[in-house]
Amino acid sequence: MHFFELLWFSAYAELKAEASRSYLGFVWWLLEPAMFMAVFYVVFGMVLKRGGDDYLAFLLIGLTFWQWFKSCISHGSHAIWLNIPLMQQVKLPAALFPCTTVVSDTVKFLFIFAVLLVILWSSGYPPWWGYVVLPLLFLVQLLLATACCLIAAAIVPFVPDVRFVIENALMALMFVSGVVFSLDAIEEPVSSWLALNPMVGLIESARSVLMHQQLPDWSLLAQSAAGSVLVMLLALLMLHRLAPRYPKLVI
């Protein structure tokens, strides 16, 4: 209970501080991803002419879910490393710092997702009862993003330069996570290998619900959930082994 109280307070303080650091405040939470999406739409939708009339919705859904995942890892990967001096003075759980980042980025995602819904509804993709599945998708992706963030944050204090590798790896991973293409457009056996990436199943499931008014492919979603659980178990094991060593590091 004490951990979650610290987590909510830290996340609130981080969000408030971030909003106060710029003139536009929380507007940047929407403006930054909007500019990112616009660039991808111009490149893939207008220049390369991928997809058809539905490609804008297709791309926006993929980028919205991907940016949530990417932001949690990118922002949280150095959370433990930056707070080692604090851990040397006060006994705090190492997981607190990356988890705080995940909560903060999840709050931002919810704002962005609300805007995405407005865009979809005004573009001819109305809401329907299948939206009840969305919390399950959010839960699986939150589990996956938290697990990957914890693994990255556990490693960076020992090899700080690995955070640059993480940024480039995330960029490469985006192009094999179904953000700019549909899994149905890929031939076997490549599509089966790509489906092992939990993000592919999550993005495909989100498009089924939000675009096509269909329930997700439950086997694909279950595969994503199983992968997320395995990654989380690995993350918890790493933190359990490495946590006592962080206060002893010199940075």
C-alpha positions in Angstrom: 0.0 0.0 0.0 2.8 2.4 0.9 4.4 1.7 -2.5 1.2 2.7 -4.4 0.8 5.9 -2.3 4.3 6.9 -3.2 3.7 6.0 -6.8 0.5 8.1 -7.2 2.1 11.1 -5.4 5.3 10.9 -7.5 3.4 10.6 -10.8 1.2 13.6 -9.9 4.2 15.7 -8.9 6.0 14.7 -12.2 3.0 15.6 -14.4 2.5 18.9 -12.6 6.2 19.8 -12.9 6.3 18.8 -16.6 3.2 20.9 -17.4 4.7 23.9 -15.6 8.0 23.8 -17.6 6.5 25.1 -20.8 4.2 27.9 -21.8 1.6 25.5 -23.4 1.7 23.2 -20.4 -0.3 20.0 -20.9 -1.2 21.1 -24.5 2.2 19.6 -25.4 0.9 16.2 -24.4 -1.4 16.4 -27.4 0.6 18.6 -29.7 3.8 16.5 -29.7 2.2 13.2 -30.8 -0.1 15.0 -33.2 3.0 16.4 -35.1 4.6 12.9 -35.0 1.5 11.4 -36.5 1.3 14.1 -39.2 4.8 13.3 -40.3 4.1 9.6 -40.7 0.8 10.3 -42.5 2.5 12.6 -45.0 5.3 10.1 -45.6 3.4 6.8 -45.8 -0.1 8.0 -46.7 0.6 10.8 -49.2 4.2 10.3 -50.5 4.4 6.5 -50.5 0.7 6.2 -51.1 0.2 3.2 -48.8 -3.2 2.0 -47.9 -6.5 3.6 -49.0 -9.2 5.8 -47.6 -9.0 4.0 -44.2 -5.2 4.5 -43.9 -5.4 7.6 -41.8 -7.5 5.9 -39.1 -5.3 2.8 -39.5 -2.1 4.8 -38.9 -3.5 6.9 -36.1 -4.5 3.9 -34.1 -1.2 2.2 -34.6 0.8 5.3 -33.7 -1.3 6.1 -30.6 -0.8 2.7 -29.0 2.9 2.5 -30.1 3.7 6.0 -28.7 2.3 4.9 -25.3 4.6 1.8 -25.3 7.6 3.7 -26.7 7.3 6.6 -24.3 7.1 4.4 -21.2 10.4 2.7 -22.1 12.2 5.7 -23.5 11.4 7.9 -20.5 11.6 5.2 -17.9 14.8 3.5 -19.0 17.1 6.0 -17.1 14.7 6.5 -14.1 16.7 4.3 -11.6 20.0 5.7 -12.9 19.0 9.3 -12.3 17.7 8.6 -8.8 20.6 6.6 -7.4 21.8 9.6 -5.3 18.3 9.6 -3.7 18.4 5.9 -3.1 21.7 6.3 -1.4 20.1 8.7 1.1 16.6 7.2 1.5 15.6 3.5 1.3 13.2 3.4 -1.6 12.2 0.5 -3.9 14.0 0.7 -7.2 10.8 -0.1 -9.1 9.2 3.1 -7.9 11.0 5.4 -10.3 10.3 3.6 -13.6 6.8 2.8 -12.5 6.2 6.5 -11.8 7.2 7.3 -15.4 4.8 4.6 -16.7 1.9 6.1 -14.8 2.7 9.6 -16.0 2.9 8.4 -19.7 -0.3 6.4 -19.2 -2.2 9.5 -18.1 -0.9 11.3 -21.2 -2.0 8.4 -23.4 -5.5 8.6 -22.0 -5.7 12.2 -23.1 -4.4 11.3 -26.6 -6.7 8.3 -26.8 -9.7 10.6 -26.1 -8.7 12.8 -29.0 -8.2 9.7 -31.2 -11.8 8.6 -30.4 -13.2 12.0 -31.5 -11.2 11.8 -34.8 -12.5 8.3 -35.4 -16.1 9.1 -34.6 -16.1 12.2 -36.9 -14.5 10.1 -39.7 -17.2 7.4 -39.8 -16.1 4.9 -37.2 -18.8 5.2 -34.6 -18.7 3.7 -31.1 -20.2 0.3 -30.4 -20.7 -2.2 -27.6 -17.3 -3.9 -28.4 -15.6 -1.0 -26.7 -16.0 -3.0 -23.5 -12.9 -4.9 -24.6 -10.7 -1.8 -24.6 -9.9 -1.9 -20.9 -8.5 -5.5 -21.4 -6.3 -4.2 -24.3 -5.1 -1.3 -22.1 -4.3 -3.7 -19.2 -2.3 -6.0 -21.4 -0.3 -3.2 -23.0 0.2 -1.5 -19.6 1.7 -4.8 -18.3 3.9 -5.1 -21.3 5.1 -1.5 -21.2 5.8 -1.7 -17.5 7.7 -4.9 -17.9 9.9 -3.6 -20.7 10.4 -0.3 -18.9 11.6 -2.2 -15.7 14.0 -4.3 -17.7 15.5 -1.2 -19.4 15.7 0.7 -16.2 17.4 -2.2 -14.4 20.2 -2.4 -17.0 21.0 1.3 -17.6 22.6 2.0 -14.2 25.3 -0.5 -14.9 25.8 0.4 -18.6 24.4 4.0 -19.0 25.3 4.2 -22.7 22.8 1.4 -23.4 20.0 4.0 -23.2 21.1 5.2 -26.7 20.9 1.6 -28.0 17.3 1.4 -26.5 16.2 4.5 -28.5 17.5 3.1 -31.8 16.1 -0.4 -31.0 12.7 1.1 -30.3 12.7 2.9 -33.7 13.6 -0.3 -35.4 11.0 -2.3 -33.5 8.3 0.2 -34.5 8.5 -0.9 -38.1 8.0 -4.6 -37.2 5.1 -3.9 -34.8 2.3 -3.4 -37.3 2.2 0.4 -36.9 2.4 1.1 -40.7 1.3 -2.2 -42.1 -1.4 -4.9 -41.4 -0.4 -8.4 -40.4 -2.9 -9.7 -43.0 -0.7 -8.1 -45.7 2.3 -10.2 -44.7 2.8 -13.7 -46.1 3.6 -16.8 -44.1 5.8 -17.7 -42.3 6.9 -14.1 -41.8 3.5 -13.1 -40.4 3.6 -15.9 -37.8 7.1 -14.7 -36.6 5.9 -11.1 -36.4 2.9 -12.1 -34.4 5.2 -13.2 -31.6 5.8 -9.5 -31.0 3.1 -8.7 -28.3 2.7 -5.2 -29.7 1.5 -6.6 -33.1 -1.4 -8.4 -31.4 -2.3 -5.4 -29.3 -2.3 -3.0 -32.3 -4.2 -5.4 -34.5 -6.8 -6.0 -31.7 -7.2 -2.2 -31.2 -7.9 -1.7 -35.0 -10.4 -4.6 -35.0 -12.4 -2.9 -32.2 -12.0 0.8 -33.2 -12.1 0.5 -37.0 -13.9 -2.6 -38.0 -16.4 -3.0 -35.2 -15.1 -6.5 -34.6 -14.0 -8.3 -31.5 -10.2 -9.0 -31.4 -8.6 -12.2 -32.5 -8.6 -13.8 -29.1 -5.8 -16.2 -29.8 -3.6 -13.3 -31.0 -4.5 -11.3 -27.9 -3.9 -14.2 -25.6 -0.5 -14.6 -27.2 0.2 -11.0 -26.5 -1.0 -11.3 -22.9 1.2 -14.4 -22.4 4.2 -12.7 -23.8 3.6 -9.7 -21.5 3.4 -11.9 -18.4 6.6 -13.7 -19.3 8.4 -10.3 -19.8 7.0 -9.1 -16.5 8.3 -12.2 -14.6 11.7 -11.6 -16.2 11.6 -7.9 -15.1 10.7 -8.7 -11.5 13.5 -11.3 -11.3 16.1 -8.9 -12.6 15.0 -6.1 -10.2 15.0 -8.6 -7.3 18.6 -9.6 -8.1 19.9 -6.1 -8.9 18.1 -3.8 -6.5 20.6 -4.2 -3.6 23.4 -3.1 -5.9 22.0 0.3 -7.0 22.8 2.3 -3.8 26.4 1.1 -4.0 27.0 2.4 -7.5 29.0 5.6 -8.1 27.7 7.9 -10.8 
